[in-house]
Amino acid sequence: MKNFLLTGEGTEPLDDKRFSAHHRTGKIADYLLWNRQFIAELKQIEGYPAKRMTRLLDDALRQEPRIVVFGTVGINRILADRKNGIEINEMMVTIGGRPVRKMLQLADPQIGATRSKIGLPNAVGLAIVLIDEPQKIEASVAAYAVRVALQANEPALREIDCVWVSIEAHQVALPDGQLGYPELCIWRAGRRSEMERFMMGQMIDAWAQFNNCKLENLDHTSGWATLKPIGRGWPLSLQLE
């Protein structure tokens, strides 16, 4: 991703020596893109709260009526037999998306500081989040975490206009039966002009070409099933006792 961003038109890496004075008074973002029309902060997910999710499900199975599981059984199948299954699932999604929310909370002030220090009040604030193996964060969980983070009042993220989540932790099924890695572009409501939408589209197109891949646009309005993970290690399994 770092090599790709440096190929962009008008990219300026903010770790360059000429920006060193801005680093002395706090953290700033990583890149200026598209001739300073975008301020981009790059974050990579490291660590996944699998133990907390396992403990949550373990505690649920100890409640009456008890469930005894032999072999490998899907989490959704287990939760379907519990009255509070939906509540437990929502808690698991919240825990699973915490690393994504944390990265956005770190990126927001860095983008704001860059706007202020370099004098770019109208630049688009772009947070890029990378989710690679061995992290076990599903695309739908990441998308939900981004939405929750952008809508939260505490902490309020005011500097991020859009989020690009690039996922190589799992693949999703394409309409023609092939598999592909999901790239999520999520905009804050009311902050997506035609020009900015065009530039993000160009950036995703360039990312596909950079990786020698074909780009396929999927309709996310049909439901979260579009982002269902497929591949080695999916669906997600937890080590229950």
Secondary structure per residue as TSV (DSSP state, phi and psi in degrees):
chain	resnum	aa	ss	phi	psi
A	1	M	-	360.0	-41.2
A	2	K	H	-61.0	-44.4
A	3	N	H	-63.3	-38.7
A	4	F	H	-64.4	-47.1
A	5	L	H	-60.9	-32.2
A	6	L	H	-71.7	-15.3
A	7	T	T	-84.9	-9.3
A	8	G	S	-71.2	154.9
A	9	E	T	-65.8	124.0
A	10	G	T	70.2	25.1
A	11	T	-	-75.1	134.9
A	12	E	E	-127.1	111.3
A	13	P	E	-72.3	128.1
A	14	L	T	-81.4	1.1
A	15	D	T	-89.4	5.6
A	16	D	S	-65.5	150.5
A	17	K	G	-57.3	-33.0
A	18	R	G	-69.8	-10.9
A	19	F	G	-105.2	8.7
A	20	S	H	-60.7	-33.2
A	21	A	H	-62.1	-31.8
A	22	H	H	-73.1	-22.5
A	23	H	H	-78.8	-20.3
A	24	R	T	-70.2	-24.4
A	25	T	T	-107.1	25.7
A	26	G	S	127.4	172.6
A	27	K	-	-79.6	140.7
A	28	I	-	-121.2	179.9
A	29	A	-	-74.5	-175.2
A	30	D	S	-95.5	-35.8
A	31	Y	E	-143.2	151.7
A	32	L	E	-108.4	126.9
A	33	L	E	-117.5	159.4
A	34	W	T	52.1	53.5
A	35	N	T	53.6	48.6
A	36	R	T	68.4	20.5
A	37	Q	T	-85.7	-19.3
A	38	F	E	-123.9	138.9
A	39	I	E	-108.8	118.1
A	40	A	E	-116.8	133.1
A	41	E	E	-118.2	126.6
A	42	L	E	-102.5	126.7
A	43	K	E	-129.1	140.9
A	44	Q	E	-118.2	130.9
A	45	I	-	-72.1	128.2
A	46	E	-	-132.6	114.2
A	47	G	-	101.3	138.3
A	48	Y	-	-138.3	132.8
A	49	P	-	-78.4	55.2
A	50	A	H	-64.2	-36.5
A	51	K	H	-64.7	-39.4
A	52	R	H	-66.1	-38.6
A	53	M	H	-68.3	-40.1
A	54	T	H	-62.1	-43.7
A	55	R	H	-63.7	-38.6
A	56	L	H	-62.2	-46.2
A	57	L	H	-71.5	-37.2
A	58	D	H	-57.8	-46.6
A	59	D	H	-63.0	-37.5
A	60	A	H	-65.4	-37.2
A	61	L	H	-74.3	-17.4
A	62	R	T	-83.3	-10.6
A	63	Q	S	-82.5	152.8
A	64	E	S	-76.1	142.5
A	65	P	S	-74.6	135.4
A	66	R	-	-67.5	148.7
A	67	I	-	-121.7	129.1
A	68	V	-	-105.7	125.3
A	69	V	-	-111.3	128.6
A	70	F	-	-113.5	129.8
A	71	G	S	77.9	-152.5
A	72	T	-	-103.9	122.8
A	73	V	-	-130.2	136.5
A	74	G	-	-62.5	146.0
A	75	I	H	-60.5	-42.6
A	76	N	H	-62.1	-33.7
A	77	R	H	-66.7	-38.1
A	78	I	H	-68.4	-45.4
A	79	L	H	-68.6	-26.1
A	80	A	T	-63.3	-23.7
A	81	D	T	-91.7	4.4
A	82	R	S	-115.6	141.6
A	83	K	T	-62.2	-35.5
A	84	N	T	-99.6	26.4
A	85	G	H	-60.1	-41.6
A	86	I	H	-64.4	-41.9
A	87	E	H	-62.7	-43.7
A	88	I	H	-63.5	-42.4
A	89	N	H	-62.4	-42.0
A	90	E	H	-62.5	-38.3
A	91	M	H	-66.0	-37.9
A	92	M	H	-67.0	-40.2
A	93	V	H	-64.2	-40.0
A	94	T	H	-63.3	-44.9
A	95	I	H	-65.9	-43.9
A	96	G	H	-63.1	-32.3
A	97	G	T	-88.2	-1.6
A	98	R	H	-59.3	-41.4
A	99	P	H	-59.9	-35.2
A	100	V	H	-68.1	-45.8
A	101	R	H	-61.2	-39.7
A	102	K	H	-62.0	-42.4
A	103	M	H	-63.7	-38.8
A	104	L	H	-68.4	-36.9
A	105	Q	H	-66.4	-29.6
A	106	L	H	-78.7	-36.3
A	107	A	H	-72.5	-34.1
A	108	D	H	-57.1	-52.7
A	109	P	H	-66.4	-28.1
A	110	Q	H	-67.9	-40.6
A	111	I	H	-65.7	-42.0
A	112	G	H	-62.0	-42.9
A	113	A	H	-64.3	-36.9
A	114	T	H	-66.4	-43.2
A	115	R	H	-55.3	-45.9
A	116	S	H	-72.5	-48.2
A	117	K	H	-70.6	-36.3
A	118	I	H	-96.4	-9.6
A	119	G	T	75.3	56.2
A	120	L	-	-127.9	66.7
A	121	P	T	-63.7	-24.9
A	122	N	T	-103.2	2.5
A	123	A	S	-69.4	146.9
A	124	V	E	-77.5	129.8
A	125	G	E	-87.4	112.5
A	126	L	E	-115.6	121.1
A	127	A	E	-102.5	124.3
A	128	I	E	-108.0	121.2
A	129	V	E	-115.3	124.7
A	130	L	E	-102.2	129.3
A	131	I	E	-123.9	102.5
A	132	D	E	-110.9	168.8
A	133	E	T	-63.1	147.8
A	134	P	T	-93.2	15.6
A	135	Q	-	-63.4	144.0
A	136	K	-	-114.4	56.4
A	137	I	-	-109.0	118.6
A	138	E	-	-72.3	153.4
A	139	A	H	-59.4	-40.6
A	140	S	H	-66.9	-36.9
A	141	V	H	-66.5	-41.0
A	142	A	H	-64.4	-43.5
A	143	A	H	-62.1	-42.6
A	144	Y	H	-65.7	-39.3
A	145	A	H	-63.7	-39.1
A	146	V	H	-63.8	-44.6
A	147	R	H	-61.5	-44.8
A	148	V	H	-62.1	-42.7
A	149	A	H	-64.8	-42.1
A	150	L	H	-72.5	-25.3
A	151	Q	H	-92.7	-8.0
A	152	A	-	-69.0	144.6
A	153	N	S	-90.3	-22.9
A	154	E	T	-145.2	109.6
A	155	P	T	-79.1	143.4
A	156	A	-	-84.1	125.1
A	157	L	-	-97.3	104.7
A	158	R	-	-103.1	-14.9
A	159	E	S	-96.6	-23.3
A	160	I	-	-82.0	122.7
A	161	D	-	-95.0	-36.4
A	162	C	E	-148.4	158.7
A	163	V	E	-129.6	131.6
A	164	W	E	-111.5	114.6
A	165	V	E	-104.5	113.6
A	166	S	E	-102.0	118.9
A	167	I	E	-116.3	122.6
A	168	E	E	-125.1	18.7
A	169	A	S	-80.3	-24.9
A	170	H	-	-158.4	168.0
A	171	Q	B	-109.9	168.0
A	172	V	E	-128.1	160.6
A	173	A	E	-82.0	133.6
A	174	L	-	-94.3	159.5
A	175	P	T	-57.1	-28.7
A	176	D	T	-88.5	7.5
A	177	G	S	93.5	-11.1
A	178	Q	-	-79.1	174.3
A	179	L	E	-113.6	151.1
A	180	G	E	-151.4	159.5
A	181	Y	-	-88.8	131.6
A	182	P	-	-77.2	136.1
A	183	E	E	-118.6	115.3
A	184	L	E	-101.9	125.9
A	185	C	E	-114.4	113.1
A	186	I	E	-122.1	122.6
A	187	W	E	-107.3	146.5
A	188	R	-	-70.7	137.7
A	189	A	T	-56.4	133.5
A	190	G	T	81.8	4.0
A	191	R	-	-122.5	33.2
A	192	R	-	-125.2	91.2
A	193	S	-	-77.3	164.2
A	194	E	H	-61.8	-38.5
A	195	M	H	-65.1	-43.6
A	196	E	H	-68.8	-37.8
A	197	R	H	-63.5	-40.1
A	198	F	H	-62.8	-45.4
A	199	M	H	-64.4	-40.4
A	200	M	H	-65.7	-38.7
A	201	G	H	-61.5	-41.9
A	202	Q	H	-63.6	-37.5
A	203	M	H	-67.1	-42.5
A	204	I	H	-67.6	-38.6
A	205	D	H	-59.7	-44.1
A	206	A	H	-65.6	-36.1
A	207	W	H	-62.2	-41.1
A	208	A	H	-64.3	-43.7
A	209	Q	H	-65.3	-38.6
A	210	F	H	-60.0	-35.4
A	211	N	T	-96.1	8.6
A	212	N	T	55.0	45.7
A	213	C	-	-124.4	158.3
A	214	K	-	-90.5	142.0
A	215	L	-	-97.8	133.6
A	216	E	-	-127.2	122.2
A	217	N	-	-86.5	125.9
A	218	L	-	-108.8	142.6
A	219	D	-	-82.4	108.3
A	220	H	G	-79.1	-12.2
A	221	T	G	-73.0	-10.9
A	222	S	G	-78.7	-6.0
A	223	G	-	124.9	171.4
A	224	W	G	-68.6	-16.9
A	225	A	G	-61.0	-23.1
A	226	T	G	-58.7	-29.5
A	227	L	G	-101.1	15.3
A	228	K	-	-60.1	125.9
A	229	P	-	-72.0	140.7
A	230	I	B	-135.5	141.9
A	231	G	S	132.9	-174.6
A	232	R	T	-62.2	127.5
A	233	G	T	88.3	3.9
A	234	W	-	-126.5	145.6
A	235	P	S	-67.1	158.5
A	236	L	-	-62.8	132.7
A	237	S	-	-122.2	146.6
A	238	L	-	-117.5	151.9
A	239	Q	-	-86.1	97.3
A	240	L	-	-99.7	150.1
A	241	E	-	-104.8	360.0
